[in-house]
Structures are given as structure tokens and as C-alpha cells.
Amino acid sequence: MTNADKELVFSESVKAGKRIYYFDVKQSRNGDRYVAITESKKIVSGPEDNPQISYEKHKVFLYKEDFEKFINALNKAIDVATTGVTPTEDTETAAEAAPVEPVDTNIDIQF
């Protein structure tokens, strides 16, 4: 087992079209664990009969002191992308809002 193999604790991949996202938990030399997110995009170039395939990679490293901030920001961004509503200082996103108890409402409308 190489040093590179020893630092990888967990890995999960998500395939999305020409992209693959890797979520890796790694361990630093001092024993701290962190998350490395890698986006790998397949690039095809050259002539059709002899295409050249390469991969473009981008990495983001998340350290444990930033996990909560990252999750909160990601939840807000997903909420805005899903609902189309941009939060203001006065409004909460769905991720921040307190759970609402369901109310049994019976509405009888007659025409």
C-alpha cells in the first residue's frame, strides 16, 4: 500500500453526463480528516476517426472547521435553485426555517 492509498479513507462518485464528481474523505499526516471534492470532465478533441480524450479536473478541499458553513451555503444555493426565490435578510431559506407542524384544515367552498 502506498502513502497515497493510506490517506484515502472513503470515496463516493456521482456520474452526471460527461462529468464525474468524486467525494473523497482523506486523512492528513497529523490524523485530521478532510473532504476533497473533484469534478472530472471528459474532453474529446481531434478528428472523429482518431479522437483525443483527456480529462479536465477541478478540486475543492473542505476542512472540518468549515463543514457547517459549507453545508449551510450549499443548502441555501440548492434552495434558491429549486424554488427560484432568492432569500433576503428578512426571509429564511427552507433549510433555515423551523419545521412547521401540519395543520388539519377543512375548507368547504360552495358555488
Long-range contacts (C-beta under 8 A, 24 or more apart in sequence): 9-33, 18-42, 32-63, 32-64, 33-64, 34-61, 34-62, 34-63, 34-64, 35-61, 35-62, 35-67, 36-60, 36-61, 36-62, 37-61, 37-62, 72-96
